[in-house]
């Protein structure tokens, strides 16, 4: 990889964006520029990235829905060879409550970033998609070729529409090379304990809820339903360590820059291939932290799918990528991060 070339990251202060920046700075010669308006993240993250990597990241505080401002950034920055578009709202229950927020932000920002890529001749585009595009699926593990199911939430629908937009743009603009990475459930934190997910409001994702319950920020957590048709009645997900997800982005970039892609729109699942129930996740946490969690069984949550986990053959073979972190390690790094966050505040 050549020095001086730059990757533009949208949502660089966010959870997966920040972990990806670290992996790019530590494992490639690319420079990184970020665009993040801190709507769901903290500017402190860039100080932490510097602490870990020794490198300064330039960030533009810009709302991606503001096309005029966005174009100015692209005009200002030279040598961008690829864009990784992380920035989006991502909470399933919030999207059920505020669909307008999700449709407006997730779709407009994608269109604006894509238009800039075309206008400024940037060839490579990596999109944060989600396993939620599969909907409620009975055939597991789920493959990339499986057609979209009914979107169970507006969030999921924004990812389906996002992929369709990208497919159409790639078809109409052969110079554009796109990869959609379908994340399963990214969890855990950087091994240094210096960065991780910062839920600015009350968290709704399982692992931050677990760690906040353990530390006492949440008195009692709720397991959303134990009457699903699964081995212990609770929902099954494919939890994957955020650093494994981050590394997949570097592999995806190389896949495009080395011209290994077979078409100019490719899709890869990013999961471990192992389904874990909510109760199994809780048990893993209790074991590594040595803490009994205070939880109750509650009602099923709107927008939840019963069970989903990934078929991983395609991403392993094509991207030459594999996951390295176990469920226990995911929980351990999440817990270290929660303890560190708590020391600070
Ligand atoms: C996991 C499980 C809950 C909180 C996420 C992301 C989304 C997307 C897909 C991509 C569910 C249960 C949770 C709690 C619980 N991915 N739970 N008690 O809904 O699968 O969606 O993955 O990038 O962006 O948000 O993840 O962590 O919210 O829930 O019982 O307090 O934990 O019902 O079964 P979800 P989650």
Boltz pocket constraint, residues with backbone or C-beta under 6 A from the ligand:
constraints:
  - pocket:
      binder: B
      contacts: [[A, 90], [A, 91], [A, 92], [A, 129], [A, 130], [A, 131], [A, 132], [A, 183], [A, 184], [A, 185], [A, 186], [A, 203], [A, 204], [A, 205], [A, 206], [A, 207], [A, 209], [A, 221], [A, 222], [A, 223], [A, 224], [A, 225], [A, 235], [A, 236], [A, 237], [A, 278], [A, 301], [A, 304], [A, 305]]
      max_distance: 6.0
